[in-house]
Amino acid sequence: MRHYLLTYTLAPDYLARRPGFRGAHLALARAAVERGELLLGGALEGADEAMLLFAGDDARAAEAFARADPYVCNGLVTAWRVREWMTVVGPGAAAPV
């Protein structure tokens, strides 16, 4: 098991436009949680970025999530990227030291 961070850059009008897409976004997120793919997610203070933490053998679940996310599909997210996070400390660390 590895960890992957999906980072979103949010549009300047994200907060104003979010209500129309939030239900579908949260349904997608809850389904990913149920499958054990998504561990945590949320916007950073200032609502200019958001981060979602995924677990799995590779980055495919995080990438598929972004491609299907109504926030991405409707321009509330202006850019996204997935990077492996080498977690080493804590009860859920992928490579404890």
Stockholm file with secondary structure:
# STOCKHOLM 1.0

chainA/1-97         MRHYLLTYTLAPDYLARRPGFRGAHLALARAAVERGELLLGGALEGADEAMLLFAGDDARAAEAFARADPYVCNGLVTAWRVREWMTVVGPGAAAPV
#=GR chainA/1-97 SS CEEEEEEEEECTTHHHHGGGTHHHHHHHHHHHHHTTCEEEEEECTTSSEEEEEEEESSSHHHHHHHHHCHHHHTTSEEEEEEEEECCCSSTTCSSCC
#=GC SS_cons        CEEEEEEEEECTTHHHHGGGTHHHHHHHHHHHHHTTCEEEEEECTTSSEEEEEEEESSSHHHHHHHHHCHHHHTTSEEEEEEEEECCCSSTTCSSCC
//
